[in-house]
Amino acid sequence: FLSSKGNMSAKADKDKTDKILAQAKKRMEKKQIVDVEEESIKIVIFTLSGDYFAFYGDDIKYILPYEKTTLVPGTPDIILGIINVRGDIESVINIHKLLRLPDSEITKKSRITIAEKGGVRSGILVDSVDEVKDIPKSAVKPPISTIEKAAKGFVSGEILFKDNHVTVLDVGKIFKKITE
């Protein structure tokens, strides 16, 4: 008689414990389910002289295959020339010169990115465009302190892409330098 009463009490305690644990687990699951949708940004990843760089996607209007530019006499050496883009005449910047990188050979992968920021619009010659992708805004980290002096004034951050550091350039800062 005593042993069956003890078993009933132990069973009731176990049931009570199981119910408490189940409720605690439900509360924990509710706390872990947080519906936070992080803001994402579009990024255009490209190469220059063997290194990865990126522009914010909002600043890039078109990505065009390279076409021969028409030289405009008297322009600084940073301006390669002009091209016709859907009836509009656009200048093309040699960003290698601006960043003091060695010029690259024009290949089938070379692209002209048409960028627009702060009322200025121009083409920017890049060696290749590797990817256009959405990333979380928090993935853009502050630039590393060892960035080349020539590029420092144009850098807005850094991201990782295929285990490589990618320097994110600010089109607005580039255009500001050119129009000064």
Secondary structure, DSSP 8 states (H G I E B T S, - for coil): -HHHHHHHHHHHHHHHHHHHHHHHHHHHHHHH-------EEEEEEEEETTEEEEEEGGGEEEEEE----B--TT--TTEEEEEEETTEEEEEEEHHHHTT-------TT-EEEEEEETTEEEEEEESEEEEEEEEEGGG-B---TT--HHHHTTEEEEEEETTEEEEEE-HHHHHHHHH-
